[in-house]
Amino acid sequence: MRMPWVAVCTLLVGMAGAQPAPDTTVKALGRPSHEQLASLGITFDANDSRAVLIGVGNFDDERVSSLRYAVDDAVDLAHRFWELGLIAPKGIALLTSGVPSKAASKARLDALVAAGMQPPRAATKSAVLRALADATRTAGPKGLLLVSASSHGYYHNIDAILTKDTVLDLKLESGTLAETSLSHARLVGLVQGSNCPRKLVLIDACREKLTNTASIGGVSPLSGDAMRALASAKGMAVLTATTTGGFGFDGGKALDGSAIENGVFTYYILDTLTRGTGDATDPEITLGDVADAVDRSVRAWTRARWSEERGIGQGNLEGDWKTLPLAVNPEAMEARRQAREAAAKAEQERLAREKEEAEEAERQARSAAKLLSERLQAARLKLATAAANDDALLRLMPQVIAALNEWEPARQDRLLRELEAVDPANERTRNYFLKIAWPEMAPTAAPTPAPSPSPRPTAEPTPRETPAPSPSATSSQPSIARPGSRAGERATITVNGVEFAFRWCPPGTFMMGSPLGEQGRNDDEGPRTRVTLTKGFWMGETEVTQGQWTAIMGTTVANQRVVAGYPSLFGSGETYPMYFIGWNEIVESYIDRLSSSVGVPFSLPTEAQWEYACRAGTTTRYCFGDAVSPLGEFAWYAENSGRQSHPVGQKKANDWGLYDMHGNVWEWCLDRHTDWLPGVDTTDYIGPNAGYYRVLRGGSWINDPPDLRSANRHRFTPVIRDSALGVRICLPL
């Protein structure tokens, strides 16, 4: 373990096992090509990239314990990013204290120097600061700025990393320790100042709180200065080996029993960039994918080794850099190419088939029109003869003929059959005929109400502050087994004494996804697709509450917390949204039981149904417009949530009476995730039939405004249970 001097360090969670020499390395992943990056809208040049990699294994102060694999961490990361074509050797600054422990790492170091990297420099604080200043100044607009630090770490008023020349101060009074170590805030601040659009900081060091009694314990936050720097840093992420108050580990055994000859955190980064995320269908291994995969691996490793679960700290996970492919899966890339070719071929076949069907329908229509014309002519002659002795019928002839000419063939055919039985001398028969042919002229015809042309609700007194219905209105609610009469109409059911409310979403057409210029847009939100939903559906008025979950499943959020392995809750009460629930559990247990109880087939909404209901007829970034300033009136999110969920229905509803469509908790959808939308007009769209990830929509209490947009798409594994993942159900008709 990275056991430091007893008062100073946090153990690092690191990652790569023994790896073969560069010339014999077998890599499952490859480097992204310029063409692949260009297809994703990314302009990248490794010569614009810079890297500062710090590995401190030995310390001048003999009271600090050595770290066996810290230098290996720095060398192995530098070599892997070079292999992937992300950084040129001449742009790498390696600062170390000690030598690599593994023969493979020594060979990698020799290969880097031979390719143009300067030999390692001593990892003193002044040398590190000079290297950081140079890298942040020279990193270009088409590259990546990578900074990694593998060493001991501590927290005492600040988060900090030990350099080679750090001097310990056992009483922590003079400030010597802080003055001679490198603070997170200073490191983050220097990186933030770079004009490079993609900045990544990896810190494989402890973050344990130190006290003046030289004890280890307590939980420390990332320092306020570092948090403020992160909050304003665009295109920047900081991944740390452990969450606050945690330890990292220097080597050990992987879950499969193989040796870990790096820091555990670094091991899983290298492993993910070598073998992938575990999803064989994922063509690009992005920085966001790496963060998620490493977090899952570290949690599993610490849970198995130490009977507790520690994830990695993920800093500010925002910005276009999140979708930067660090590596590509050649097999998945080929599968994607084949899928696109198959889709294009299928689309061509569909268009050809539709063209053939349309031509056949046109031929049949011409044949039917000819026959109908002959029958109409006979009918007109019959009517003219009959009307010669009936002045009233004679006066109606122009209108009757016009009606015959304008009706579609099926109704004309029915009318002609009725005409064959008409006896103009019989007033009852004549009036019956008129009712069919021309309702306005029939003496007893009742007016037919015209359907409402607008899909948006008109009966709500205030569109975005939908009040709860009065008791009298509730008593006349429509049945959820039948379609509603207007958008936003409310219906309720009661199961085991708990009420479930729904809002009607009528059939309609909308543009799914976001336009290219939308602020905060992600690549998987396009191309924009015109989607027609041919059937309406009842959408849950709110996210499923903890009371609604318990009424069906019998478990509470506290029970789910234990299953999920979290130490605390993030909002608890009957009206709070349910969380710590995975896609599989919702579909295979909750929805099945609810459907059986009520006798109708509930479902998760499809991704298209969710966005259609969220937009409620709008085309803007949010259901209320493009501006972010009103977001707090509609949503619980990072700025106003206090880092927890809140009771549903406290914020304003959208125009169809749906609450918390933005924020509070993410909402699972039925679809599997796909990296792009169809881009062609489609009906009742649903995602692909294969794929590992499931779609989440809406953002949560922990997210920033871009994640709460109507078009924003998120994905997660169907088994994951998280403090910000919930659900909203629907009833398709």
N, C-alpha and C positions, 0 to 999 in steps of 0.2 A: 504494500500500500504506500501511497505517498505520505508517509507519516513524517511530519516535520518536527522541528523543535517543538516541545510539548505545548508551548503557548501560541505558536505562530501559525500553524498551517491548517489548511483544509485539504482533505484528500481529493485527488482529481479523478474524475471518471473518464477514462481514456479508451483507445480503441484498437489498434491494428495488431493482429497476431504476426507470427513469423512469416515473412514474405520472401520469395525467391529473388535472386539478383535481377536487375533490369532486363538483361538480354534473354532471360528465360521466363519472365512474368507472363502468365496467361490471364488475360483480362476479358471478363464477360462484357464489359462496357467499352465503348469507343469514344473518340472525341467528336464533338459536333462539327460538321462541315460548314463552310461558309454558306453553301446553298441551303442547308437545313436551318441555319440561323436566319438567313434572309427570308425563308418561307415563314418564319415566326415574327418577322418585322424587326429583327435585331441586327444591328451593325456592330461587329466585334472584331477587335484586333489585339492579339496577345502582346504585340510590341508596345501597346498603350498601357498594359497592366504592370503593376508593381506589387511586390510582396515583401513584408518584413516578418521573418519567422524567428521567434525567440525560444531557445531551449536551454534552460539552466539546470544542469545536473549537479554541479559542484559549486560551493559557496566559499567566499573568502573567510567569513565568520564560521569557525569550526563548530559552533554550537548548532548550526543548521544541518540537518541530516541531508545526505545526498539523495538524488533521484536517479534511478537507474536508466529510465527510458525517456527522460525529458528531451535529450538531444536527438534521439531517434524520432520523436514526435515531429520536431521541426524539419528534420531532413526528409522524412517520409511524406509529410504534407507538401513540401516544396517539390519533390519528385513527382507526386501524383498529379498536382496541378499543372506541372510541366508536361507530363505524359498526355494529359487531356487537352493540351493546346491552349490553355487558359492564360499562361504566363510564360514569357520567354526567360531563359536562364539569366540573361544579362539584367533583367529587371528584378531579380531576387536578391534580397539582403538577408544573410543568415547570421544570427548572433547567438553564440553558444558558449557554454562553460562546461568542459568535459568533452568526451568523444562518444560516438555511437556505440551501443552495446552489441548490436546485431551485425553480423557480416553483411547481410543484405543492405542494411542502412549505410554501412561504410562504402559499399559498392555504389549505392545511389549517390552518395556525396561525391565520390570521384567522378561519376558520370555528369553530374551537374557542373562541377568545376571545369571538366573537359569541354562542356558545351558552352561555356562562356560566363558562368556565375563566378563572382569574386569569392575567394576562400573565406570561410567563416571568420567573423570578428568576435572579440570578447564581449560577452553580454553584460557590460557595465551599464549603469543607468545613463550616463552621458552618451555612450555609444548608441544605445537604444533610441534615445531622444533624437540624436542626429540622423539616424537611419529613418525614423518616422517622419521627421521634417522633410528629408529629401524625397521619400516615396510619395508623401501627400502632395508635394509641390510638382512632381514630374509625372504622376499618373495621368493618362490622357482620357479624352472623352469617349473613346471606343473600348476602353478596357475595364479591368476589375482591380480594385485595391484590396489586397488580402493582408491582414495582420493577425498573427497567432502568437500566443504566449503559453509555454508549458513550464511551470515552475511551482514553487510554494506560493500560497496566497493567504490573506488574512483580512479581518475587518476590525478596525479600531478607529472610529469616527469616519474613516473612509474605507472603501474597498481598495485593496492594493495587491500588487504582484511583487515578489522578491526578485531582484536582479543579482548578478554575481557579487557585487560589492555592497549589498545591503548589510547594515550594521544593526545588530539586535540591541534592544534596550529593555531589559527584563522588567523594569518598573514602569515602563511606558509613560515616563514623565517628561523627558527632555525633548521628545519628538524626533529623536535620531532615527528610529525605525521608519517613521513616515517620510522623513526627509530623504532617506537613502533608498526607498523602494519606489515603484512606479504605480501611481494611483490609476484606478479605472477611469476616473473623471478626466485626467490629463490625457490618457491614451485615447479615449473616445473623442475628446475635444479636438485633438490633433487630426484624427482620421476624418472627423466631421468637416474640417476646414478644407478638405480636398475637393476639387471640381470634378473628380471622377464620379460618374453617375451610379456606380455600383461599388459599395463598400461593405466588406465583410470582416468582422472581428471574431476570432475564436479564442476563448480564454479557458485553458485547461489548468485551473488553479483553484485552491480551496477558497471558501468565503465564510469561514467560521469566525465568530465574534471573539475578540480578545479582551480581557479585562486586566486591570493592574494587579490582579492576584495570579496572573499567569495561568488561568484556567481556560478550558475549552468548553463552549456551550452557548446557547442563545441563538436567536435568529436575527440576521442583519439585513436591512434593505440595501439595494444598490444605492450608492451615495446619491444625495440630492443633485449634486453637480452633474454626475453622469446621467441621471434620469432626465434632467433638463436638456442636456446635450442630445440625448437620444430623441427626445420629443420633437426637436427641431431639425433632426438630421434626415434629409431626403435620400432615398435609395440606399439606406444603411441598415445593417442588422448586426446585433451582438449576440452570439451564442456562447453561453458559459457552461462549464462542465457540470455544474450543479446549481440547484436553486439556492436561495439565500439560506445561510445557516448550515449548509451541507458540506460534505467531503468529496474529494476525488480520489482516484485510486491509480497507483503506478504498477501496472501489470496485474497478473492473476490468471484465472481460468475462465474461459468463455463458457457459455451454457452447454455447449456441445463437448466440453472437456478439453478442448485445444488450448494451447498456451496463448495468453495475451502478452505481447512484448512491446507494448506502448502504454500510454495512459489509456484507461478504458474509454473515455470520451473520444480521444483521438482515434482509437481502434475502430469504433463504430462509424466515425466519419469516413475513414479510409475504406472500411468494409463496404459501406453504402456506395462509395464512389468507384468501387471495384466490381461488386456483384449486383448492385441495384437495390431497390427498395423492397423487393419481395413481390412486387406486382409485375408479372411477366408481360402484361399488356401495356405498360407505361413506356412510351418511346423515349421521352426526354426525362432525365433525372435532374430536376431543377433544385435550386437552393432551398426552396420551400419544401420539396420532397425530402431532401437530406435532413432538414430540421425535424420534420415529422418522424422520419424513420429512426433517426438517432435518439430522439426523445423516447420512442416506444422501446428501443433496445436497452437504453440506460435504465428505464423503469423496470423492465423485466430482469435485468442483471442485478440491480440493487435489491429488488424484492426477493430474488432467489438467494442472494449471498448474505443479505443483512436483515431479512424479514421486515423490510420497509421499502417504500417506493419513493424514489427521488427522480424527478424529471430534470431535464436541462433547462437552464434559464434561456429564454429566447429573445430578450430585448425587444427592439422595435421591428416587428415583422411586417413592415409596410414597404411599398415601393415597387417599381417595375423590375428591380433586380430579382424579386422573388421568383419570377418565371424564367430567369436566365438558366438555360441548360448547362449544367456543369459536365454532364456526360450523356451519352445516348445508348440505348439498348438496340443493337443492330437487328436482332430478331423481331422485336416489337416494331421497330421502324419499318422493316420489310412487311410485317403484318399490316401496319397502317397503310403502306403504299398499296398492298393488294386489296385491302378493304376499300380504299378510295377508288381504285380501278373497278372493283366489283360494283361499288355504289354507282359509279358513272355509267357502267354497262347496264345495270339494272334500270337506271333512270332513262337511258336511251331506249331500252326495251319497253319501258312503261309508256314513254311518249309515243313510240311507234304503235304500241297496242292501242293507246287512247285515240291516236289518229285513225287507225283502222276501224275502231269501234264508232268513232264519230262519222266516218264516211259511210259505214253500214247504216247507222241511225239516220243519216241524211237520205240515203237511198230508200229506206223504209218510210221515212216521213214524206218523201216525194210520191211514193206509191200510195200511201194513205191519203195524202192530200188530193191526189187524182180521184181516188174512190170517193172521198168525202165530197169533192166538188160535184161529182155525178149525183150523189145522194141528196146533196143540198138543192141542186137544180130540180130534182124530182119533188122534194119537199116544198119548194117555193111554188111550183105549179099546183100542187095539191092545196096549199094554203090559199093561193090566188083564186082557185076555183071555188073553194069553200067560202071565201070572204066575199065573193060577188053578191051574195044574198045576205051579208051581215056587215052593216056599216061600221060597227064598233071594231070588229076584227080587221076590217079593211084599213081603218085609220091607224091601227097599231102595226101594220105590215112593215113600214120602214124600220121601226125599232126592233121588231122581231128578226128581220133579215140582218140588221147590224149586229145583233147579239149572236146570231148563228155564225157570222163571218169572223167575229173576234174571239170566240171561245176556243180553248185548246182542244185537240182532237178527241181526247177521252170524254170530255163533257159534251162536245158536239154529238158524239156517237150516242151518248145517253139521251140527249135531247131528240135526236132523230127517231130513236125507238119510241119515245113518248109521242112524237108527232104522228106516228103511224096509227095511234089509237084515238087521235083527236076527233071529236065530233063537234064542229063549231056551233051546232044548234043547241048543244047541251052547255048551259052556263057554268055548271060546276066543273066540267071537264076543261072548258076554255080557261077558266080562272086558274085551274091547276097547271095548265100549260104555261100561262103567263108567269106564274110564280117561279117556274123553272127557267124560262127563257129570259124574262126581264122582270126581276122582283119589284122594281120601283113602280111598275105599271099594274101589279096585281092588287086587287082591292083589299085583300087581307094580309098582305106581306108585312112583316115586322121589320123595322130597320135593323141592320146588322152593324154592331159597333166596330169601328176601325181599330186595329191593334196599335198599341203605342209604338212609335218608331224608335224611341230612345231606350238603350239598354241601361241607362243610369237611373237610380231611384229618384222619384219625384215626391214621394209622400213624407220623406224625412224633413222636419222643419229646418234643421241646420246640417248641411252635407257632411261636415267633418266633426261634428259633435253629436253623434247619433245617440239620442236619449233612450233609456230602457223603456219598453212599451208599458202602457198602463195596464192594470189588471183586466180591464174589459177588452183591451186589444189582445192580451195574451190568451184570453179564453177563446178567441176566434182564430188562433194561429192555424196556418195550413199544416197539413200532414207532410212530414218529410218523405213520405212514400210517393208524393205527387209533385210535379213541378210548381215552382212559385209563379206568381203573376207579374212580378216586377223585380228588377235587380235590387238587392238589399233587403228583400222581404224576410221577416224573421220567423223561425219555427223552433219549437223546443220539444225535447223528450225528457223523461225522468227515468233513471235506472237506479235501482237500489236506493231510492230517496235522494239522488243527486241529479240536478238539472244539467242538461247539455243543450246549448243554444247554437243555432246554425243560421246562416244568411244565404239567400238564393243568388247564384251566379248564373245568369242566363246564357244560352248559346251565343256565340259571337266570334268576331275576328279581331286580332290585335297583332302588333309587331313585337315579337319576342326578341330579347337581347338589347344591346345598347348601340347607338351610333358611334362611329369612329372617334368623333370629337368629344364624347362625354367624359367629363372629369372623373378620374379614378377608375376608368374602364380597364378590364382585363381581357386578354385575347380570347378566352373561352366564351365571351359574351357575344360572339359574332360568328359568321356574318348574320346580320339581322334577318329574321325569318318571319314571313307572314303566316300566322297559324290560325286556322279556323277550328273552333270547338263546336262540333255539331250537336252536342247534348249539354244541357245545363247540369248543375250540381249544387248540392248544399255544402257550404264550406263552414267549418267550425268558427263560431264568432270570436273565440279566443284560442290561445294555445291550450292544450289539455292541462288541466290543473292537477295539483297533487290530490285534491279531493276526488276528482273524476277518475284518476288512476287507481286510487285505493278502492273506490266503489266497484271496480271491475276486477282488479288483480289481487286486492287484499294486502299488498305491500306498500310501504311508505317510502318517502325519499330517504329516510334514515337507513332503511333496509337496503335500498339501492346503493347508498354511499358505501356500505360495507363491501358489497359485491364489486363496486368500481374501484375500491382501494384508496379512497380519498380520506384525509384526516378530518375534514370539516364539511359543513353544509354551506350553501350559498343562497340562502333564503328558504324559509320553511313555513308552511301554513296551507290551509285548505284551498285558498285562492291563488297561491303562488303557482307558477308553471312547474310541471314535472320535468326533472332532468336526471342525469345519470341513467339514461335509458338508451339502448342501442337499436339500430334499425331492425335487426333480426327479432329482438324481443317484442318490438311494437307490432310487426307484421304477423309473427307466428303465434303470439299469445294475446296481446291486448286487443287488437282489432278483431281477431277470431272470436274472442269471448264476448266483446261488445256486440258484434253482429249476431251471435247466437242469442244473446239476451233480448235484443230488440226485434230480430227477425228480418233485418234488412242488411245488405252487404256493404258495410263501411269500408273505407280504404284510406291509404295515404294519398294526398293529391299528387297528380303527375306534376312534373316541373312546369309544364305549360299552364296547367290549371292554377298552380300557385301564383305564377307571375301575372296571369290574367286577373285573378282575384285581388292581388296586391295592387295592381295598377288601377283597377276599378274604372277603366275608361280613360286614364291619363297616359301620357307619353313622356313624362318628365323623369328626372333622376329618382325622385321619390313620389309617393302617391299624392303629395301636397304641392309639388313644384320642384324646381331645380336648386333653389337656395338651401344652404345647410342651416341657416339661422333658426328656422322654425322646428328643427328636428327634435329638440327637447320637448315640444308640445305633443309629439306623436310617439316617442320612443325612449326606452331606457337603454343607454349605451355608455361607452367608457367615460364620457364627460360627466354624466349625472347619476350613474348607478350606484356609486359607492362600492364598486366591485362585488356586486351580488345581484340576483334577480329580484323582481318586485311583483306584487299581486297583479294579475291580468286585468285589463280593462280600465286602468287608471289614467291612461293617456287618451288622446283623441283617436277616434276611429277614422278609417278612410271613407270614401263616398258610398261604399256598399255596407257600412256598418261593421267592418272587421277591425278588431283591435290588435295592437302589437305586431302588425305585419312587418314593421321595422323594429329590430332590437328585442330586448328581454332575453329570449333564448333562440338559438338556431332551430329551424324546423326541418325535420327529415322529409324528403319527397320519395315517391315510388321509384323514380328512374335511376338507372346506372349513369355514372358521369361519363360524358364524352368531351373531348378537347375542343369541339367546335359544334356550332348549330348547323342545320341543313343548308340554310341560305336560299332555299327554293320554297315556294308556297306549299304548305303541307296541312293535312287535316288530322286533328286529334293527335298531335305530336307526342311521342314518348321516346325516351332514350334507347340506346342500343340493347340488344338481347344478351350481350356478354360484357364483362368488365368487373373489376373488383370493388371499386369505390361506389358509394351511393351519394346522391345529391343532397345538399343542405341549402336552405334559403333563409334570407331575412336578417342575418347578423344577430348579435347578442349584446348582453350587458357589458361584455369585455372588449367589444370591437369599436373601431373608429368609424366616422361617417361613410367613407367609401365602401365599407363592407355591408352597409345597411341599404344600399341602393336597390331599387326594384329589380334591376337586371343582374345584380351580383350573384355569382354562382360559387359554391364551396363544395368540397367533397371530403368524405371520410370513410374509413373502413366500417362495414355494417355491424361489427361486434363492439366497436368502441363505446364506452360510457364516459361522459364528460360533464363537468359542472355547467356548461353552457349549451348543451345539446338537448332539445326538447322536441315537441311534435304538435301538429295541428291536423285533425282528421277531416275527411270529407265524405259525402255520400253521393256517388255518381248516379245519375238516372238515365 
